[in-house]
Amino acid sequence: MEHMDFPRWIHGSESAKHNADPDIQVHRYDEHTFVLRQNKAINYEAPFMFLLFGDARALLLDTGATASARFFPLRRTVDAIVRGWLDEHPREGYGLLVAHTHGHGDHIAGDAQFAGRPDTLIVHPAPERVREFFGLGDDLDVPVPLDLGGRVLDVLSSPGHHRSAVTFYDRSTGLLLTGDTVYRGRLYVEDWPAFERTIDRLVRFAADRPVTHVLGCHIEMTNVPGVDYPIRTTYQPDEPPLQMTVGHLREIRDAVTEIGGRPGVHVYPDFIVYAG
């Protein structure tokens, strides 16, 4: 399992009019793994998305915060990456699975761009549909495999931030993709008992597997510990890295224990927990 570096991410512009950054930044993490980030000048949420290639199909995880293909050319970007990958790895009838870390609007807005795309399946983000598609049972501690063809991911239920939230572990790279459950920013908790169980679940899961990086879908903190950028900020020149570690999972678990479900805003160096 080779350890890869990450680039300096595009972080918006003081003036969208003069922004020279691409609408979507594409980083090739390895031969079969791509990380995409939406430009903050298009939408302040600037979510990260992930494109993972298997032998039979690719997985696009999340579709960003903007529906319009004119302002947010996600379909065009993904199609170009797929064409390039297929040039290197030719095969017929290659599929695309579009799924989500959870169902909030800034992670599903671009779904419609993929409607009617050949050999493409879009997982509806409703909690019941997500559980049905992946085969998630009543025991949330049991992960289920997702086979892309020679590349298997483990899918874990991760409610707390959102009822449909799931975490994906890629066995081939060791990446743990945590959506808005764990990232460097404001952790909004919708259901405290569920969130507490989810964090415990992720800590236990990661303890038994090689995790290279924990990757969420946003960066909202600054380089100053405990200080975040204000909501709706479109220019973040002093961001910390996207990647986190298993140690951060344990820090969040310790914070959850310390908070004990008390409503309020609870500030920690690498994240801020909004409870209640």
Buried (B, 14 or more C-beta within 10 A) or exposed (E): EEEBEEEEBBBBBEEBEEBEBEBBBBBBBEEBBBBBBBBBBBBBBBBBBBBBBBEBBBBBBBBBBBBEBEEBBBBEBBBEBBEEBBEEEEEEEBBBBBBBBBBBEBBBBBBBBBEEBEEBEBBBBEBEEBBEBBEBEEEBEEBBEBEBBEBBBBBBBBBBBBBBBBBBBBBBBBBBBBBBBBBBBBBBBBBBEBBBBBBBBBBEBBEEEEBBBBBBBBBBBBEEEEEBBEEEBBBBEEBBEBBBBBEBBBBBBEBBEEBEEEEEEBBBBBBBBBBE
